[in-house]
Amino acid sequence: MNGAAAAPPTAGRPSERLYRVLLRTVRFLLHVLTRRTQVGDLPRTGAVIVVGNHLSLADAFILGAAVARYGRRIRMLGTAGLFRAPVLGSLLRAVGYIPVDRRGVDPSTALGPARAALDAGQCVGLYPEGAITRHPDGWPARGKTGVVRLALDTGAPVVPLAQWGTHLFVGEEGTRWKALLSPLTRPRVDVRLGAPLHLRALLGVTCASDATAAQLRAGADLVMDALVAELVVLRGEPAPPHAGRGENPPKPSRKRALPDHLARKDPLEGRNHAT
């Protein structure tokens, strides 16, 4: 020890101790609250991109615990808005989450920290859809091209990780009650990892800047097709025609319609209108 003060943890320099504490906590809670199954494999060393389908707010915990079974530490990408929260933002940076700001930022610049993590041989995780799916039956929506850009620029393979059942544990609707009832119901959560995709070979391109928009789109579709294929096995049912290719349905309005007797009336209703 030279007595120098340690540098504070950042997105590129996560705290190992805090990560291990949180991983043990997450593993314990998932053991108590869910019944999990997992099949598939993941490269033990070297850069790799793990992509998952997005069903619920619990997905990142499931994905992180799944990757840890192979001795890998996940570096999840998260929307920059999460990092602006005073406590949550500091915690996410401390455990190695990587902020991505899409607002008016060039894609190459926004993905810079993730690219640096892959160049360092780390495992990066992300959800290509960019949001929780709003498909009524939980099938994935169309993927964005960020994962393709990362894979082309770094040469990292892309591993699809399908998960099913996280929406029964924590969902957009009834989240509080689902979480409270989990120790009693212990919903089953299944995870399946597919074969790595080497997008440089599949697309014949070695750099994102040399790829056309059509090639980037084709790469994103390949990734989502692989993810849907693993999800089909997990669910034991065929996917609808546009799974992984269709746009995410718009978020429903949270505004509630007023009852008829409270609805605003036409101020001229009941009056004699001049003709």
C-alpha positions as CSV (number, residue, x, y, z in Angstrom):
1,M,0.0,0.0,0.0
2,N,1.4,3.4,-0.9
3,G,-1.2,5.4,1.1
4,A,-2.7,7.0,-2.0
5,A,-6.4,7.5,-2.0
6,A,-8.3,5.0,-4.1
7,A,-10.1,6.5,-7.2
8,P,-13.9,6.6,-6.8
9,P,-15.7,3.9,-8.7
10,T,-17.1,5.0,-12.1
11,A,-18.8,3.5,-15.0
12,G,-15.5,2.3,-16.3
13,R,-14.1,1.3,-12.9
14,P,-16.7,-0.5,-10.9
15,S,-16.4,-1.4,-7.2
16,E,-15.7,-5.1,-6.9
17,R,-16.7,-5.3,-3.3
18,L,-20.1,-3.7,-3.8
19,Y,-20.7,-5.8,-6.9
20,R,-20.1,-9.0,-4.9
21,V,-22.4,-7.9,-2.1
22,L,-25.2,-7.1,-4.5
23,L,-24.7,-10.3,-6.4
24,R,-25.0,-12.4,-3.3
25,T,-28.1,-10.4,-2.3
26,V,-29.7,-10.8,-5.7
27,R,-29.0,-14.6,-5.8
28,F,-30.5,-15.0,-2.3
29,L,-33.6,-13.1,-3.2
30,L,-34.1,-14.9,-6.5
31,H,-33.7,-18.2,-4.7
32,V,-36.4,-17.3,-2.2
33,L,-38.8,-15.6,-4.6
34,T,-38.5,-17.7,-7.7
35,R,-37.9,-21.1,-9.2
36,R,-35.2,-20.8,-11.9
37,T,-34.0,-23.1,-14.7
38,Q,-31.1,-22.3,-17.0
39,V,-29.6,-24.0,-20.0
40,G,-27.0,-23.0,-22.5
41,D,-23.4,-21.8,-22.4
42,L,-21.4,-18.6,-22.5
43,P,-17.7,-17.9,-23.4
44,R,-15.7,-17.8,-20.1
45,T,-13.2,-15.3,-21.3
46,G,-12.9,-12.5,-23.8
47,A,-15.3,-9.8,-25.0
48,V,-18.9,-10.9,-25.4
49,I,-22.3,-9.2,-25.8
50,V,-25.3,-10.7,-24.1
51,V,-28.7,-9.6,-25.4
52,G,-32.0,-10.4,-23.7
53,N,-35.7,-10.0,-24.3
54,H,-37.2,-7.3,-22.1
55,L,-40.3,-8.4,-20.1
56,S,-40.1,-6.7,-16.7
57,L,-38.2,-4.5,-14.3
58,A,-36.6,-7.7,-12.9
59,D,-34.9,-8.7,-16.1
60,A,-31.5,-7.1,-15.4
61,F,-31.2,-9.0,-12.1
62,I,-32.1,-12.3,-13.8
63,L,-29.6,-11.6,-16.6
64,G,-26.8,-10.6,-14.2
65,A,-27.3,-13.7,-12.1
66,A,-27.4,-16.0,-15.1
67,V,-24.2,-14.6,-16.5
68,A,-22.5,-14.9,-13.1
69,R,-23.0,-18.7,-13.3
70,Y,-20.3,-18.8,-15.9
71,G,-17.9,-16.7,-13.9
72,R,-18.6,-13.6,-15.9
73,R,-19.5,-10.2,-14.6
74,I,-22.1,-8.3,-16.6
75,R,-21.7,-4.6,-17.6
76,M,-25.3,-3.6,-18.3
77,L,-26.2,-0.7,-20.6
78,G,-28.9,1.6,-19.1
79,T,-30.7,4.7,-20.3
80,A,-28.9,7.9,-19.1
81,G,-32.0,9.0,-17.3
82,L,-31.4,6.4,-14.6
83,F,-28.0,7.8,-13.8
84,R,-29.3,11.3,-13.1
85,A,-31.1,10.0,-10.0
86,P,-28.9,11.0,-7.0
87,V,-28.7,7.7,-5.2
88,L,-29.6,5.2,-7.9
89,G,-27.2,6.8,-10.4
90,S,-24.3,6.5,-8.0
91,L,-25.2,2.8,-7.2
92,L,-25.5,1.9,-10.9
93,R,-22.1,3.4,-11.7
94,A,-20.5,1.7,-8.7
95,V,-21.6,-1.8,-9.9
96,G,-20.5,-1.1,-13.4
97,Y,-23.6,-0.1,-15.3
98,I,-22.9,1.9,-18.5
99,P,-25.0,5.0,-19.3
100,V,-26.2,5.4,-22.8
101,D,-27.6,8.8,-23.8
102,R,-29.6,8.7,-27.1
103,R,-30.8,12.3,-27.1
104,G,-29.2,14.1,-30.0
105,V,-26.0,12.1,-29.6
106,D,-24.2,10.4,-32.5
107,P,-24.6,6.6,-32.0
108,S,-20.8,6.1,-32.2
109,T,-20.3,8.5,-29.3
110,A,-23.2,7.2,-27.2
111,L,-21.8,3.6,-27.3
112,G,-18.2,4.7,-26.6
113,P,-18.1,3.4,-23.0
114,A,-19.6,0.1,-24.0
115,R,-17.1,-0.2,-26.8
116,A,-14.3,0.4,-24.3
117,A,-15.5,-2.3,-22.0
118,L,-15.6,-4.8,-24.8
119,D,-12.1,-3.7,-26.0
120,A,-11.0,-4.6,-22.4
121,G,-12.4,-8.1,-22.8
122,Q,-15.5,-7.6,-20.7
123,C,-19.0,-9.0,-20.9
124,V,-21.6,-6.3,-21.9
125,G,-25.4,-6.8,-21.6
126,L,-28.2,-5.0,-23.2
127,Y,-31.8,-5.2,-24.4
128,P,-31.9,-4.5,-28.1
129,E,-35.6,-3.5,-27.9
130,G,-34.7,-0.5,-25.8
131,A,-37.8,-0.8,-23.6
132,I,-40.0,-3.4,-22.0
133,T,-42.1,-5.1,-24.6
134,R,-45.8,-4.1,-24.8
135,H,-46.8,-7.0,-27.0
136,P,-50.0,-8.4,-25.4
137,D,-48.5,-11.9,-25.3
138,G,-45.0,-10.8,-24.3
139,W,-43.1,-11.4,-27.6
140,P,-40.2,-9.1,-28.3
141,A,-40.5,-6.0,-30.5
142,R,-38.1,-4.9,-33.2
143,G,-34.5,-4.5,-32.1
144,K,-32.4,-1.3,-32.4
145,T,-29.0,-1.4,-34.3
146,G,-26.7,-0.5,-31.3
147,V,-25.8,-4.1,-30.7
148,V,-24.8,-4.5,-34.3
149,R,-22.6,-1.4,-34.2
150,L,-20.8,-2.7,-31.0
151,A,-20.3,-6.2,-32.5
152,L,-18.9,-4.9,-35.8
153,D,-16.5,-2.4,-34.1
154,T,-15.2,-4.8,-31.5
155,G,-15.6,-8.2,-33.1
156,A,-17.3,-9.5,-30.0
157,P,-19.8,-12.3,-30.5
158,V,-23.4,-11.8,-29.6
159,V,-25.1,-14.4,-27.4
160,P,-28.9,-14.4,-27.2
161,L,-30.3,-14.9,-23.7
162,A,-34.0,-15.6,-23.7
163,Q,-35.9,-15.4,-20.4
164,W,-39.5,-16.1,-19.6
165,G,-41.4,-15.7,-16.4
166,T,-39.9,-12.5,-15.0
167,H,-43.2,-10.8,-15.7
168,L,-44.8,-13.1,-13.2
169,F,-42.3,-12.0,-10.6
170,V,-42.2,-8.2,-11.3
171,G,-44.4,-6.7,-14.1
172,E,-45.5,-3.3,-15.2
173,E,-48.9,-3.9,-13.7
174,G,-49.4,-5.1,-10.2
175,T,-45.7,-5.0,-9.4
176,R,-46.2,-4.5,-5.7
177,W,-48.5,-7.4,-5.2
178,K,-46.5,-9.7,-7.4
179,A,-43.4,-9.0,-5.5
180,L,-45.1,-9.5,-2.1
181,L,-46.7,-12.8,-3.2
182,S,-43.6,-14.2,-4.7
183,P,-42.4,-16.0,-1.5
184,L,-45.7,-17.9,-1.6
185,T,-46.1,-18.5,-5.3
186,R,-42.4,-18.7,-6.3
187,P,-43.1,-18.1,-10.0
188,R,-40.9,-20.2,-12.4
189,V,-38.3,-18.2,-14.4
190,D,-36.6,-19.9,-17.3
191,V,-33.4,-18.8,-19.0
192,R,-31.9,-20.2,-22.2
193,L,-28.7,-19.1,-23.9
194,G,-28.2,-19.6,-27.6
195,A,-25.2,-20.1,-29.9
196,P,-23.0,-17.0,-30.3
197,L,-23.6,-14.9,-33.4
198,H,-20.5,-13.5,-35.2
199,L,-21.9,-10.5,-37.0
200,R,-18.7,-9.5,-38.9
201,A,-18.8,-12.9,-40.7
202,L,-22.6,-12.9,-41.2
203,L,-22.7,-9.4,-42.6
204,G,-19.3,-9.3,-44.3
205,V,-18.5,-6.0,-42.6
206,T,-15.7,-5.3,-40.1
207,C,-16.6,-1.8,-39.0
208,A,-19.9,-0.1,-38.2
209,S,-18.9,3.0,-40.1
210,D,-18.5,0.9,-43.3
211,A,-22.0,-0.8,-42.9
212,T,-25.0,0.5,-44.8
213,A,-28.3,1.2,-43.0
214,A,-29.6,-1.9,-44.6
215,Q,-26.8,-4.0,-43.3
216,L,-27.2,-2.6,-39.8
217,R,-30.9,-3.4,-40.0
218,A,-30.3,-6.9,-41.2
219,G,-27.9,-7.5,-38.3
220,A,-30.4,-6.3,-35.8
221,D,-33.0,-8.6,-37.3
222,L,-30.6,-11.6,-37.2
223,V,-30.1,-10.9,-33.4
224,M,-33.8,-10.7,-32.7
225,D,-34.5,-13.8,-34.8
226,A,-32.0,-15.8,-32.7
227,L,-33.5,-14.4,-29.5
228,V,-37.0,-15.3,-30.6
229,A,-35.9,-18.8,-31.6
230,E,-34.6,-19.4,-28.0
231,L,-37.8,-17.9,-26.6
232,V,-39.9,-20.3,-28.7
233,V,-38.1,-23.3,-27.1
234,L,-38.7,-21.8,-23.6
235,R,-42.4,-21.1,-24.1
236,G,-43.1,-24.3,-26.1
237,E,-45.2,-22.5,-28.6
238,P,-44.6,-20.9,-32.1
239,A,-43.9,-17.2,-32.3
240,P,-46.4,-14.9,-34.2
241,P,-45.2,-13.8,-37.6
242,H,-43.8,-10.4,-36.6
243,A,-42.1,-11.4,-33.3
244,G,-38.8,-9.5,-33.1
245,R,-39.6,-7.5,-36.2
246,G,-42.7,-5.3,-35.3
247,E,-42.6,-2.0,-33.6
248,N,-43.4,-1.9,-29.9
249,P,-47.0,-0.8,-29.4
250,P,-47.5,2.7,-28.0
251,K,-47.6,3.0,-24.2
252,P,-51.2,3.2,-23.0
253,S,-52.4,6.5,-21.6
254,R,-52.5,6.6,-17.8
255,K,-55.3,9.2,-17.9
256,R,-58.6,7.8,-16.7
257,A,-61.8,8.8,-18.3
258,L,-64.2,10.7,-16.1
259,P,-67.6,9.2,-15.3
260,D,-70.4,10.5,-17.5
261,H,-72.0,12.6,-14.7
262,L,-68.6,14.3,-14.0
263,A,-67.6,14.8,-17.6
264,R,-67.5,18.4,-18.7
265,K,-70.7,19.4,-20.5
266,D,-71.1,21.5,-23.6
267,P,-71.7,25.0,-22.2
268,L,-74.4,25.6,-24.9
269,E,-76.1,22.2,-24.3
270,G,-79.8,22.7,-23.6
271,R,-79.9,26.2,-25.0
272,N,-81.8,27.3,-28.1
273,H,-79.2,27.8,-30.8
274,A,-79.8,30.5,-33.3
275,T,-80.0,29.3,-36.9
